[in-house]
Amino acid sequence: MLHDRVLVRADTAEGERRSSGGIVIPATAQVGRRLDWAEVVAVGQNVRTVEPGDRVLYDPEERAEVEVRGVSYLLMRERDLHAVAAERLQGSDDSTGLYL
């Protein structure tokens, strides 16, 4: 990985989703601009805020897809990430494990 690039693997596949109330939302349903979660696989040498294994929130419209050894990944810049969820951030009692 070079510079400020982050390689991630998307958490969810396209398809039906279930709301918190238990309602099934079909894949064809129109949804406004929706952000997705992914797991960080690799980072460039200039990336400062995320590490491999962290979960990040990103905009699916600001991405580039790449396939490595038959596995699909997303390649993006660090500045295109909206939030990070990491176990290493949950050290204090008032921490949520998320930072923006």
VOGU-475026 format. One line per field, with one value per residue: residue number from 1; x, y, z of N, C-alpha, C, O, CB in turn. Coordinates in Angstrom, 1 decimal. Glycine has a CB too. Layout:
% residues N
pos	c(NUM_...)
nx	c(X_...)
ny	c(Y_...)
nz	c(Z_...)
cax	c(X_...)
cay	c(Y_...)
caz	c(Z_...)
cx	c(X_...)
cy	c(Y_...)
cz	c(Z_...)
ox	c(X_...)
oy	c(Y_...)
oz	c(Z_...)
cbx	c(X_...)
cby	c(Y_...)
cbz	c(Z_...)
This chain:
% residues 100
pos	c(1_2_3_4_5_6_7_8_9_10_11_12_13_14_15_16_17_18_19_20_21_22_23_24_25_26_27_28_29_30_31_32_33_34_35_36_37_38_39_40_41_42_43_44_45_46_47_48_49_50_51_52_53_54_55_56_57_58_59_60_61_62_63_64_65_66_67_68_69_70_71_72_73_74_75_76_77_78_79_80_81_82_83_84_85_86_87_88_89_90_91_92_93_94_95_96_97_98_99_100)
nx	c(0.8_0.5_1.3_-1.4_-3.3_-6.0_-6.9_-9.8_-12.2_-15.5_-18.2_-20.9_-23.0_-24.6_-28.1_-31.0_-31.9_-32.4_-34.4_-34.0_-36.4_-37.2_-38.3_-38.1_-36.1_-36.2_-33.6_-34.1_-35.2_-35.5_-33.1_-31.9_-28.8_-26.5_-24.2_-21.6_-20.1_-16.8_-14.0_-10.7_-7.9_-5.3_-2.9_-1.4_1.9_1.7_-0.7_-2.4_-4.5_-5.9_-5.7_-4.8_-7.5_-9.3_-12.6_-14.3_-16.2_-17.6_-18.3_-20.1_-20.1_-17.7_-15.3_-13.0_-12.9_-11.1_-9.6_-8.0_-6.3_-8.7_-10.4_-12.6_-11.9_-12.0_-10.5_-9.4_-8.8_-7.4_-8.7_-11.2_-12.7_-15.2_-15.7_-14.2_-14.2_-12.8_-11.3_-9.1_-9.6_-11.3_-10.4_-11.0_-13.5_-15.5_-15.4_-16.6_-15.6_-15.7_-14.6_-14.7)
ny	c(-1.2_2.2_5.6_7.4_5.5_3.1_-0.2_-2.0_-4.5_-5.0_-5.3_-6.2_-7.9_-7.2_-7.1_-8.4_-6.7_-6.4_-4.5_-2.8_-3.3_-5.7_-5.8_-6.9_-5.6_-5.3_-5.9_-4.3_-1.9_1.6_3.6_6.4_8.3_6.2_5.2_2.7_-0.1_-1.4_-3.7_-2.9_-4.0_-3.5_-0.8_2.2_3.7_6.3_6.6_7.4_7.2_4.7_1.2_-2.2_-4.4_-2.7_-1.3_0.6_3.4_4.3_6.1_4.5_5.5_6.8_5.2_2.7_-0.3_-3.4_-6.5_-9.0_-11.9_-13.3_-12.3_-9.6_-6.2_-2.9_0.2_3.1_6.6_7.7_10.1_9.8_8.3_8.1_7.4_5.5_2.4_0.7_-1.8_-1.1_1.5_1.5_2.0_3.6_4.4_6.2_6.0_5.2_3.6_4.5_7.0_10.1)
nz	c(0.0_-0.7_0.3_1.5_1.4_2.0_2.3_2.2_3.3_2.5_4.8_4.5_2.2_-0.9_-0.8_0.9_3.9_7.4_9.5_12.7_14.0_13.0_10.5_7.1_4.6_1.3_-1.3_-3.5_-2.6_-2.5_-1.2_0.6_0.5_1.8_4.3_4.6_6.5_6.8_7.0_7.8_5.9_5.0_5.2_4.0_4.3_5.2_6.6_9.5_11.3_11.3_11.7_10.5_10.9_12.2_12.1_9.7_8.6_5.6_2.5_0.0_-2.6_-3.0_-3.8_-5.0_-6.6_-6.3_-7.2_-5.6_-5.8_-6.2_-4.3_-3.5_-2.9_-1.5_-2.3_-1.0_0.0_3.1_4.0_3.0_4.8_7.2_9.9_12.6_14.2_16.8_18.9_20.3_21.1_23.2_25.9_28.1_30.6_29.6_26.9_23.7_21.8_19.2_16.9_15.2)
cax	c(0.0_1.2_0.9_-2.5_-4.4_-6.5_-7.6_-10.8_-13.2_-16.9_-18.9_-22.2_-23.2_-25.8_-29.2_-32.0_-31.5_-33.4_-34.4_-33.9_-37.7_-37.5_-38.9_-37.2_-36.0_-35.6_-32.5_-34.5_-35.8_-34.7_-32.6_-31.1_-27.4_-26.3_-22.8_-21.4_-19.0_-15.9_-12.8_-9.4_-7.1_-4.0_-2.8_-0.2_2.9_1.3_-2.0_-2.1_-5.7_-6.5_-4.8_-5.5_-8.4_-10.3_-13.8_-14.4_-17.5_-17.2_-19.4_-19.9_-19.9_-16.3_-14.5_-12.5_-12.9_-9.9_-9.7_-6.7_-6.3_-10.1_-11.2_-12.8_-11.6_-12.2_-9.3_-9.8_-7.9_-7.8_-9.6_-12.6_-13.3_-16.1_-15.6_-13.4_-14.5_-11.7_-11.2_-8.0_-10.1_-12.2_-9.6_-11.5_-15.0_-16.4_-15.1_-17.6_-14.9_-15.8_-14.2_-14.9)
cay	c(0.0_3.5_6.9_7.5_4.6_2.1_-1.3_-2.6_-5.6_-4.7_-6.2_-6.7_-8.1_-6.6_-8.0_-8.0_-6.3_-6.5_-3.4_-3.2_-3.7_-7.0_-5.7_-7.2_-4.5_-5.9_-5.2_-3.3_-0.8_2.8_4.2_7.6_8.1_5.4_4.8_1.3_-0.5_-2.3_-4.0_-2.5_-5.1_-3.0_0.6_2.8_4.2_7.7_6.5_7.6_7.0_3.4_0.0_-3.4_-5.0_-1.7_-1.2_2.0_3.8_5.0_6.3_3.5_6.2_7.3_4.0_2.0_-1.8_-4.1_-7.9_-9.6_-13.4_-13.7_-11.6_-8.2_-5.2_-1.5_1.0_4.5_7.4_7.9_11.2_9.4_7.5_9.0_7.0_4.3_1.6_-0.2_-2.3_-0.4_2.8_1.3_1.9_4.3_4.1_7.1_5.8_4.4_2.8_5.2_8.3_10.6)
caz	c(0.0_-0.8_0.8_2.4_0.9_2.9_1.6_3.1_2.8_2.9_5.7_4.1_0.8_-1.4_-0.7_1.9_5.2_8.4_10.4_14.2_14.5_12.5_9.2_6.1_3.6_0.1_-1.9_-4.5_-2.0_-2.7_0.1_0.4_0.6_3.0_4.5_4.9_7.3_6.2_7.9_7.2_5.6_4.8_5.1_3.5_5.3_5.7_7.3_10.9_12.2_11.3_11.6_10.1_11.9_12.6_11.2_9.2_8.0_4.4_1.5_-1.1_-3.9_-3.1_-3.7_-6.2_-6.3_-6.8_-6.9_-5.3_-5.6_-6.3_-3.3_-3.8_-1.8_-1.8_-2.1_-0.8_0.7_4.5_4.2_2.6_5.9_8.1_11.3_12.9_15.4_17.1_20.2_21.0_21.5_24.3_27.1_29.3_30.9_28.9_25.5_22.9_20.8_18.0_16.8_13.9)
cx	c(0.9_0.5_-0.2_-3.7_-4.7_-7.2_-8.5_-11.6_-14.5_-17.5_-20.1_-22.3_-24.5_-26.9_-30.1_-31.3_-32.7_-33.3_-34.3_-35.3_-38.1_-38.1_-37.8_-37.3_-35.4_-34.5_-32.9_-35.1_-34.9_-34.3_-31.8_-29.6_-27.1_-24.8_-22.7_-20.2_-18.1_-14.7_-11.6_-8.5_-5.6_-4.0_-1.5_0.7_2.5_-0.1_-1.7_-3.3_-6.3_-5.4_-5.5_-6.3_-9.5_-11.5_-14.0_-15.7_-17.1_-18.5_-19.1_-19.7_-18.5_-15.3_-14.0_-12.4_-11.7_-10.1_-8.3_-6.8_-7.8_-11.0_-11.3_-12.6_-11.9_-10.9_-9.8_-8.7_-8.4_-8.8_-11.0_-13.3_-14.0_-16.0_-14.8_-14.0_-13.4_-11.7_-10.1_-8.4_-11.0_-11.5_-10.2_-13.0_-15.9_-16.2_-16.2_-16.9_-15.0_-15.2_-14.4_-13.8)
cy	c(1.2_4.6_6.8_6.6_3.5_1.1_-1.9_-3.7_-5.2_-5.7_-6.9_-6.9_-7.4_-7.6_-7.5_-7.6_-6.4_-5.3_-3.8_-3.6_-5.1_-7.0_-6.0_-6.1_-5.2_-5.1_-4.2_-2.0_0.4_3.4_5.4_7.3_7.4_5.0_3.4_1.1_-1.4_-2.6_-3.6_-3.7_-4.6_-1.5_1.0_3.4_5.5_7.7_6.5_7.2_5.6_2.4_-1.2_-4.0_-4.0_-1.8_0.3_2.2_4.7_5.2_5.4_4.2_6.7_6.1_3.5_0.5_-2.4_-5.6_-8.4_-11.1_-13.9_-13.1_-10.1_-7.3_-3.9_-0.7_2.4_5.3_7.5_9.0_10.9_8.6_8.5_8.7_5.7_3.7_0.6_-0.6_-1.5_1.0_2.7_1.2_2.5_4.1_5.0_6.9_4.9_3.4_3.4_6.5_8.8_11.5)
cz	c(0.0_-0.2_1.8_2.0_2.0_2.1_2.6_2.4_3.3_3.7_5.2_2.6_0.3_-1.3_0.4_3.2_6.1_9.3_11.8_14.7_13.9_11.1_8.1_5.0_2.4_-0.6_-2.9_-3.9_-2.2_-1.4_-0.2_0.5_1.9_3.1_4.9_5.8_6.6_7.2_7.1_7.1_5.6_4.8_4.6_4.6_5.9_6.4_8.8_11.8_12.3_11.2_11.1_11.2_12.4_11.6_10.9_8.5_6.8_3.5_0.3_-2.5_-4.1_-2.9_-5.0_-5.8_-7.0_-6.3_-6.7_-5.0_-5.4_-5.2_-3.6_-2.6_-2.4_-1.5_-2.0_0.0_2.2_4.7_3.8_3.7_6.8_9.6_11.4_14.2_15.6_18.6_21.0_21.5_22.7_25.6_28.3_29.4_30.0_27.4_24.9_22.0_19.4_18.0_15.4_13.4)
ox	c(1.9_-0.7_-0.1_-4.8_-3.9_-8.1_-8.1_-11.7_-14.7_-17.3_-20.3_-21.7_-25.3_-26.7_-30.1_-30.3_-33.8_-32.2_-34.4_-35.3_-39.2_-38.4_-36.7_-38.4_-34.3_-34.4_-32.1_-35.4_-33.7_-35.2_-31.1_-29.2_-27.4_-24.2_-23.7_-19.3_-18.6_-14.5_-11.4_-8.3_-4.7_-5.0_-0.5_0.2_3.0_-0.5_-0.9_-3.1_-7.0_-4.3_-6.8_-5.9_-10.5_-11.4_-13.9_-16.3_-16.3_-19.5_-18.1_-19.1_-18.1_-14.6_-14.6_-11.8_-11.2_-10.6_-7.4_-7.5_-8.1_-12.1_-10.4_-13.0_-12.2_-10.3_-10.5_-7.8_-9.5_-9.6_-11.9_-14.5_-13.6_-16.2_-14.6_-14.2_-13.1_-12.0_-10.3_-7.7_-11.4_-11.9_-10.0_-13.7_-17.0_-16.8_-16.6_-17.5_-14.4_-15.2_-14.3_-13.9)
oy	c(1.3_4.7_6.1_6.8_3.1_1.4_-2.3_-3.8_-5.1_-6.9_-8.1_-6.1_-7.1_-8.8_-6.3_-8.2_-6.4_-5.0_-5.0_-4.3_-5.6_-8.0_-5.5_-5.8_-5.6_-3.9_-3.3_-1.1_0.3_3.6_5.4_6.1_7.9_4.7_2.8_2.0_-2.2_-1.8_-3.9_-4.5_-5.3_-0.9_0.3_3.5_5.9_8.8_5.8_6.9_5.3_2.6_-1.2_-4.1_-4.4_-2.2_1.1_1.3_5.6_4.6_5.5_3.6_6.9_6.1_3.8_0.2_-2.0_-5.8_-8.3_-11.4_-14.7_-13.5_-9.5_-7.6_-3.7_-0.9_2.9_4.7_7.3_8.9_11.7_8.3_9.6_9.6_5.0_4.4_-0.2_0.3_-1.3_1.6_3.8_0.4_2.0_3.5_4.5_7.7_3.9_2.5_2.8_7.2_8.0_12.1)
oz	c(0.6_-0.1_2.9_2.4_2.8_1.2_3.7_1.2_4.6_3.5_5.4_1.8_1.2_-1.5_0.8_3.5_5.7_9.8_12.2_15.7_14.2_10.6_8.2_4.5_2.4_-0.4_-3.2_-4.7_-2.1_-0.5_-1.3_0.6_3.0_2.1_5.5_5.9_5.7_8.2_5.9_8.1_6.1_4.3_4.7_5.7_7.0_6.8_9.3_13.0_13.2_10.8_11.1_12.3_12.9_10.5_11.8_7.9_6.9_3.7_-0.3_-3.4_-5.2_-1.9_-6.1_-4.8_-8.1_-5.3_-7.6_-4.0_-4.6_-5.1_-4.0_-1.5_-3.5_-0.4_-2.9_0.5_2.5_5.6_4.1_3.5_7.1_10.4_10.5_15.2_14.8_19.4_22.2_22.4_23.2_26.5_29.4_28.5_29.7_26.6_25.5_21.5_18.4_19.0_14.4_12.3)
cbx	c(-1.0_1.5_0.5_-3.0_-3.9_-7.5_-6.5_-11.8_-12.7_-17.8_-19.2_-23.3_-23.2_-25.7_-28.7_-33.0_-30.9_-33.3_-35.6_-33.5_-38.7_-38.4_-39.5_-37.5_-35.2_-36.7_-31.6_-35.5_-36.0_-35.5_-31.7_-31.5_-26.6_-27.1_-22.2_-21.2_-19.5_-15.3_-12.8_-8.7_-7.5_-3.2_-3.0_-0.5_4.2_1.3_-2.8_-1.8_-6.7_-7.5_-4.2_-4.5_-7.6_-9.7_-15.1_-13.2_-18.4_-16.2_-19.4_-21.0_-20.9_-16.1_-15.3_-11.1_-14.2_-8.6_-10.5_-5.9_-5.5_-10.1_-10.5_-14.3_-10.1_-13.4_-8.3_-11.1_-7.8_-6.5_-9.1_-12.5_-12.2_-17.5_-17.0_-11.9_-15.9_-10.3_-10.9_-6.8_-10.8_-13.1_-8.3_-11.2_-15.2_-16.1_-13.7_-18.5_-15.4_-17.3_-12.7_-16.2)
cby	c(0.0_3.8_7.7_8.9_3.9_2.8_-2.4_-1.4_-7.0_-4.4_-5.5_-5.8_-9.7_-6.1_-9.4_-9.1_-4.8_-7.8_-2.5_-2.0_-2.7_-7.7_-4.3_-8.6_-3.3_-6.1_-6.3_-4.0_-1.0_3.9_3.1_8.7_9.5_4.1_5.7_0.5_-1.1_-1.8_-5.5_-1.4_-5.8_-3.6_1.2_3.9_4.2_8.6_5.2_9.1_7.9_3.2_-0.3_-4.4_-5.5_-0.3_-1.8_2.4_4.7_4.2_7.8_2.6_7.3_8.4_2.9_2.6_-2.5_-3.5_-8.7_-8.8_-13.8_-15.2_-11.8_-8.1_-5.3_-0.9_0.8_4.6_8.8_8.1_12.4_8.6_6.7_8.8_6.9_4.6_0.9_0.5_-3.8_-0.2_3.5_0.1_2.4_5.8_4.4_8.5_5.2_5.2_1.4_5.3_8.5_11.4)
cbz	c(1.2_-2.3_-0.3_2.5_-0.4_4.0_1.1_3.6_3.2_1.6_7.0_4.5_0.4_-2.9_-0.3_2.1_5.2_9.3_10.2_15.0_14.1_13.4_8.9_5.5_4.1_-1.0_-2.6_-5.4_-0.5_-3.5_0.9_1.4_0.5_2.9_5.6_3.6_8.6_4.9_8.2_8.1_4.3_3.6_6.6_2.4_4.8_4.6_6.9_11.2_11.9_10.2_13.1_9.5_13.1_12.6_11.9_8.3_9.0_3.6_1.1_-1.2_-4.0_-2.0_-2.9_-6.6_-6.8_-6.3_-8.0_-4.1_-4.4_-6.2_-1.9_-4.3_-1.4_-1.1_-3.3_0.0_0.1_5.3_3.4_1.4_6.7_7.6_12.0_13.0_15.2_16.7_20.2_20.1_20.4_24.1_26.8_29.2_32.3_29.3_25.3_22.2_20.8_17.6_17.2_13.9)
